[in-house]
Amino acid sequence: MILPPSLHPGDQVAIIATARSIAEGDLQPAIQLLKSWRLVPVLGESIGLQEHQFAGTDKERATDLQNQINDRKIKAIWCAKGGYGSIRILDLVDFSSLKTQTKWLIGYSDVTAIHLHLQSLGIASLHAQMASAIETRSVLTSEELKHVLFGKKLQVEYASQHPNQITGEVKGELIGGNLSVLYSAIGSHSLPNFENKILFLEDLDEYLYHIDRMMQNLKRSGLLSKISGLIVGGMTDMNDNSTPFGKTAEDIIYGVVKDLSIPVAFHFPAGHLETNLPLIFGETAHLSVTSERVQLTY
């Protein structure tokens, strides 16, 4: 897996919109944050564009991403906003130059589509908070993002006594992201190899039966039987029908994976949460799960 180099003061960071539209004014906190890190923010041409809910047409968003990939002065690409739309531009972009002039691609949620595609190409990327709304997240969220971008080794440890936690230790490359977006990529050339990988999952605003349907697909397609560990982040603002499904999202996931004989961690501080810690997709990590604690180190 190709790992992008660390950033240095003076490096340029492009902010682009690969999905929903966003105004430049909404990005001022992120722009000021980059400047405080002595980085140089560069707004892509997709910022401020609007085509219905999208930040311009698919071609316009793809062109902006392509330009930032091709520009040797740009050392990282920070996605501005999620929602939906990144998967629509994947086949309009040539990612091949990232193999020789690698740079961080940063984002989460809908950006999972790009993360998966990069993982399938052997290029690491950073699952982390978008540029928009970063001021609403915890201080730790932005601090850890800075640390990873500047080359500090990531280590996450937290207390967790979730009743469904499955203990164990494993090493493997971390892959995954938003469950709904991952589900939409199954069967496409953008889906990476799951063999011996540690899978991370999170989601937002989904119906519980949708979570079950997606997990059943991952099981029946054989993907879950290949992984060596599972990390479950925020399963935030789940919905239910008038006749309750009868299980939480975490219970649903546990029911599908409990017989796989792999460590499973719950309540990992990443996803649509106040603390959304960065995860390096594509780099080998060590996952340790006990009945009381979870530790992830690189």
GILINGI-V985975 format. One line per field, one symbol per residue. phi: phi as a letter, one per 30 degrees, with the letter a starting at -180 (. if undefined). A space follows every 10 residues. Layout:
BEGIN
phi = ???
END
This chain:
BEGIN
phi = .dcddddbej dcbdcbccbd dadeddceed dddddddicc dbdddddjdb bhdddjdedd dddddddddd ddddcabcdd acjakdddce dccccddddc bdbdcclahd deededdddd cicdacdaed ddiddccded edddddeddc jdddbbbada cedcdcdlba cldcbkkddd deedcdjcdd dddcehcccc bbabhcdddd eddddddddd didddcdcab bccdcchdcb ddcedjbded dddeddcdcd hbdbccidda kdbdccddbc djcdbccbbc dbbbbbbc
END
